[in-house]
């Protein structure tokens, strides 16, 4: 399986995760995770 195909699948998975669980987005951006935790 080409790397490009895998990356595309991963992107779709991340998008789906963001729609179902917005908090999961903090995992992709560790720098923003701090501010997100403070808001919660």
C-alpha atoms as one frame of an Amber mdcrd trajectory, in Angstrom:
protein
   0.000   0.000   0.000   1.500   3.362  -1.015   2.254   5.888   1.692   0.043
   8.483   0.005  -2.994   6.217   0.258  -2.320   5.611   3.941  -1.915   9.312
   4.652  -5.202  10.014   2.878  -6.962   7.396   4.979  -5.411   8.860   8.114
  -6.603  12.340   7.166 -10.144  11.029   6.732  -9.944   9.282  10.093  -8.738
  12.469  11.771 -11.529  14.467  10.142 -14.098  11.928  11.313 -12.636  12.007
  14.824 -12.801  15.793  14.872 -16.479  15.708  13.891 -17.371  13.077  16.497
 -14.980  14.268  19.221 -13.636  17.845  18.808 -11.460  17.403  21.905  -9.383
  14.842  19.990  -8.078  17.707  17.848  -5.835  18.778  20.734  -3.824  15.592
  20.151  -2.706  16.830  16.719  -1.724  20.225  18.152   0.071  19.733  21.499
   0.695  23.490  21.714  -3.044  24.236  21.751  -3.857  21.378  24.122  -2.838
  23.572  27.084  -5.262  26.368  26.188  -7.986  23.836  25.408  -7.600  22.255
  28.851  -7.744  25.677  30.524 -10.978  26.501  28.673 -12.536  23.222  29.837
